[in-house]
Amino acid sequence: MKHPDRFKVSSAWAGFYDYNSFDQNAILGPHPYYENVFFATGFSGHGIQMAPAVGRAMMELLIDKCYVTIDLSRFHLDRVYEEKPLFEQHIV
């Protein structure tokens, strides 16, 4: 690039980035001690991709008290307390 000083930033944006430092995966489901607290957080930048499935799963937990369509229990907070991280086997 011969003249980088000729380029100007015309616009920019910033936003919050939800990050789970334990294993970089979502934390979903009920709180282990409080019945009225549910988690859907820690997606580490993948939330928009997972939003439809997670929304449905959380609805099922709240209404049916269990997963009906897809079992997402491996993403529960218990894995953090038990120190059992869930790492992705394949990252594309």
Wavefront OBJ file of the C-alpha trace (Angstrom):
o trace
v 0.000 0.000 0.000
v 1.682 3.194 -1.141
v -0.342 5.835 0.690
v -2.039 4.390 3.806
v -2.563 7.895 5.184
v -5.175 8.494 2.459
v -7.534 5.932 3.974
v -9.920 7.062 6.698
v -12.292 5.091 8.895
v -15.791 6.060 7.792
v -17.701 4.119 10.445
v -17.212 1.589 13.211
v -19.187 -0.263 15.844
v -18.549 -2.225 18.996
v -20.537 -4.681 21.027
v -20.400 -7.082 23.926
v -18.830 -10.475 23.305
v -20.160 -13.218 25.551
v -17.272 -15.553 26.419
v -17.075 -18.666 28.563
v -13.453 -18.982 29.682
v -14.032 -22.451 31.179
v -14.481 -24.336 27.891
v -15.694 -21.764 25.337
v -19.114 -23.431 25.073
v -22.581 -22.277 26.015
v -23.981 -22.625 29.499
v -27.635 -23.615 29.258
v -30.380 -24.773 31.520
v -31.452 -24.486 35.107
v -29.428 -23.156 37.996
v -28.482 -26.049 40.295
v -29.845 -24.320 43.436
v -32.516 -21.814 42.339
v -35.585 -23.165 40.501
v -36.502 -19.835 38.942
v -33.084 -19.101 37.355
v -32.169 -20.411 33.911
v -29.007 -19.837 31.879
v -28.525 -19.267 28.158
v -25.122 -17.600 28.038
v -21.421 -18.024 27.279
v -21.707 -18.777 23.562
v -18.260 -17.304 22.836
v -19.394 -15.620 19.628
v -21.613 -18.441 18.331
v -24.908 -17.316 19.864
v -26.609 -16.130 16.682
v -25.947 -19.502 15.057
v -27.455 -21.403 17.971
v -30.294 -19.014 18.829
v -33.199 -20.916 17.204
v -32.298 -24.269 18.792
v -31.441 -22.757 22.173
v -34.637 -20.695 22.190
v -36.713 -23.796 21.570
v -34.789 -25.828 24.166
v -35.208 -23.135 26.815
v -38.931 -22.904 26.017
v -39.238 -26.670 26.477
v -37.409 -26.519 29.810
v -39.667 -23.760 31.076
v -42.939 -25.266 29.841
v -42.363 -29.040 29.786
v -39.671 -29.193 32.515
v -37.442 -31.243 30.184
v -35.912 -31.183 26.720
v -38.309 -32.571 24.126
v -36.784 -31.823 20.715
v -33.047 -31.978 21.412
v -31.224 -32.835 24.630
v -28.851 -29.999 25.521
v -28.165 -31.204 29.070
v -24.445 -31.596 28.343
v -24.302 -27.781 28.287
v -25.654 -27.433 31.850
v -23.761 -25.481 34.488
v -23.086 -28.711 36.400
v -20.073 -29.403 34.176
v -18.379 -26.280 35.552
v -18.961 -27.319 39.174
v -17.767 -30.850 38.377
v -14.748 -29.475 36.462
v -15.645 -31.416 33.304
v -15.115 -29.053 30.363
v -16.883 -29.780 27.094
v -14.403 -29.027 24.325
v -15.340 -29.088 20.655
v -13.876 -32.060 18.801
v -13.993 -30.385 15.400
v -13.831 -26.672 14.694
v -14.622 -25.440 11.201
l 1 2 3 4 5 6 7 8 9 10 11 12 13 14 15 16 17 18 19 20 21 22 23 24 25 26 27 28 29 30 31 32 33 34 35 36 37 38 39 40 41 42 43 44 45 46 47 48 49 50 51 52 53 54 55 56 57 58 59 60 61 62 63 64 65 66 67 68 69 70 71 72 73 74 75 76 77 78 79 80 81 82 83 84 85 86 87 88 89 90 91 92
